[in-house]
Amino acid sequence: MTPADPADARAFATATSAFGLDVWRALRARGETGNLAISPASLSTALAMTYGGARGETATAMQRTLHLATDPDATMPAAGALVRAWNAPRETYTLAVANRLFAEDSYAFRDAYLAATRDHFGAEAERLDFVSAAEASRAHINEWVSSQTRERIRELLPSGSIDPLTRLVLVNAVYFHGRWQHEFDRARTEDLPFFANGGEASVAVPTMHARGGRYGEDEGVQILELPYTGDELAMMIVLPRERDGLAAVEETLDATRVEQWAGRVTERHDVDVRLPRFRIETGSLALRTELEGLGMAIAFSDRADLSGMSADGAQALAISDVYHRVFVEVNEEGTEAAAATGVVVAVRSMPANPPPSFHADHPFLFFLRDTRSGAILFAGRVVDPR
């Protein structure tokens, strides 16, 4: 197995955040205005496995869209190094990243490609009969995703997503469960007003209360970072100063801005924190249109070149769609989050005194980050915690 250059692994972490927030903006342009969550880590990992088999103009387009600094052969070990770091066993929290290839039994794939995805991503190739048992194959893949996400993601691939033309499904599943370094006291949780959707009318939602945290301020926002036990991962919450200010904050949202916010926070023992409990469970998001708009259209077309994975020159491949689904729950003890991404490949057819208050009583953003690499594992928007 080719070892990863540490600089390439760091660059992939940076690319993960940049690409994930590109997808975020594309979903926002689609009209996704309610609660929303994505996993940049899951999306980038699944598409990095796909990029490993891309060649020519398709590889160039994917490299640009995914913000990658390296060619397919160098990206596989770089992404794999990050996956292995996330999967390292820990006593303080659970972070599991699982990958698998589901391949059409009758189709010939390059041994070198299958070996690379196995060695770098831990993605074993499982043969299925898409040609005559497409629906049973879809159910089997969904069962695998469910098992890898502790049953939080039950139906990644919707009905009709697998058909007799499907030749390969590349799946990534991410599961996280962590406890806050300083837990909220359930006895202090009370129903308080939340101005859902930034409006004038409020709804009563269970709101947690604590004192202390990593706090900072930037133009138009307050920032709170809550570390998990182990102090390797943290949730950063970005609260617009204005009740209806979320849209303006999202207009400028990119990876550089997130890093800027992260650099603003410092430990404060006097900040008064009020944060609603929330749970977000997205439907299965089909991302083909968004990825085409971000510059990957060739990968979905009859001009796609995925010859790095295919050993069958008679049946050229193209991506038919990319499906993504996320679950996030935040409560007094900590956070549980899960995400899955499936790529379906088919035959072409600083604070001031007095002590600051961080009262999240209106829509806000959150980012679950690996504070070592800066990679965003999960990102979300809460406009109504109910």
ABEGO torsion letter per residue (X at the ends): XBBBBAAAAAAAAAAAAAAAAAAAAAAAAAGBABBBBBBAAAAAAAAAAAAAABBEAAAAAAAAAAGBABBAAAAAAAAAAAAAAAABBBAABBBBBBBBBBBBAABBBBAAAAAAAAAAAGBBBBBBBAAABAAAAAAAAAAAAAAAAGGABABABBBGABBAABABBBBBBBBBBBBBABBBBAAABBBBBBBBGGBABBBBBBBBBBBEEBBBBBBGBBBBBBBBBGGABBBBBBBBABAAAAAAAAAABBAAAAAAAAAABBBBAABBBBBBBBBBBBBBBBAAAAAAAAGAAAAABAABBAAAABABAABBBBBABBBBBBBBBBBAAEBBBBBBBBBBBBBBXXBBOBBBBBBBABBBBBBBBBAAAGBBABBBBBABAX
